[in-house]
Amino acid sequence: QRIALAAGEQQAVQLLYLLADSDAHHRRIEAPATRCKSPARTGFDTLETMIHPAPYAFGNEVTLADICLVPQVYNARRLKVPLDRFPKLAAVDVACAKLAAFDKAKPENQADAE
């Protein structure tokens, strides 16, 4: 539950940064994306201390923590947030990526993907 809350809070912080930067001078995605890197790192610092990959966030079964974490890591990669400081998060992401359900859920695999 704590991981789900932390991931949700991180997403909310990133959204606030995007909204704050959505004035006429920053309508391109690059400017808000740059601003999201700092809150992503802060949230990831916390999450890195909370999880215990084995291979998923809290053991050998996928939990809500994994389901919440994978999209956050996906977005961090999309926004070019360096993940080398977060080996546990990266390990969980790699383990989840081996599962068909996570692959099917990727944005680029959706019917309306551009």
N, C-alpha and C positions, 0 to 999 in steps of 0.2 A: 504494500500500500504506500509506503514511504517513497518508493521509486516512482510509482505512478504519479504521486503528488509532485515530486521534484520535477519530473519530466513535464507535467502539465504547467507548473509554475514557470519553467524555462521557456516553454512555448509562448506563454502569456507575455513574458518579458520581451521576447523577440518580437512579438506582434506590436507591443507598445513602441519599441524602437522603430519599427516599420511605419507605424502611424505617425509618429513624431517627425519622421523624415519625408512625409508624403506631400510636402508643399510643392509649389510650382517649379522650384529650382531642382527638386530631387525626384522627379517622376520615373527616372530610370531605376532598374532593379539594383544596379551596381552600388549606388550610394547607400540604400538601406541594408543591403547585404553586408557591406563593410561594417556597419554599425552593429549588426547582429553577432559578430564574432566575439566581442567581449562578454556579453551575457552567456553565450554558448560555452565559453571557456569556464566561466564562473560556475555555471550549473554542472558542467562536466567534472570540475574539480570535486564537487560534492558527491556526485554519483560514483565517481571512481573509488571513493573511500567506502561507499556503502555496499557495493556488490562483491560477490565471491564466485567468479566464473567456475563452473564445474559441469558442463561447459556453458550452461546458461546462467543468467544473473544470480540465481540462488539455488543451483543444483542441476540435476539431470533431467528436469522437466521444464518446459516453457511455462512461464507465468506472465501475469499482467505486466510485470516489470520489463520483461523482454519485449512484449508487444508495444509498450510505450517507448522503450529505449531505441529500438531499431529506427523508427522514423526520425528521431532526433539526430542520430549518427548520420543517417542519409542526408538530412538537411545540412549538417555540419560539413560533410564532404562537398555537397553542392555549393556551399558558400566558401569553400576552401579554408575551413578552420583546420589548423594543424592538429592531428590526433595522436602524434607521437608521445604526448604526455599522458595519454589515457589508454594504456595497454589492456586493462581489464575491459573497458568499454569496447575496444576494437575486437577483443577475443570473443565477447558475447555476440557482437555483430557478425563476425565470421561464422560462428556456430549456427546462428539463426539463418544466415544466408544459405546454408546447406539444406534447409527445409523448404519443400515446395510451396507451402502456404505463404512464407515470407517472400519468395520469389514472385508469386502471383500477385502479391499485394503492392509491389513496387509501382510507383507512379507511371513509369514508362511502359508497364505491362497492362495498363488499364485501357478499356475500349476507347475512351475519349482522349487518350494521350496524343499530344501534338509532336 
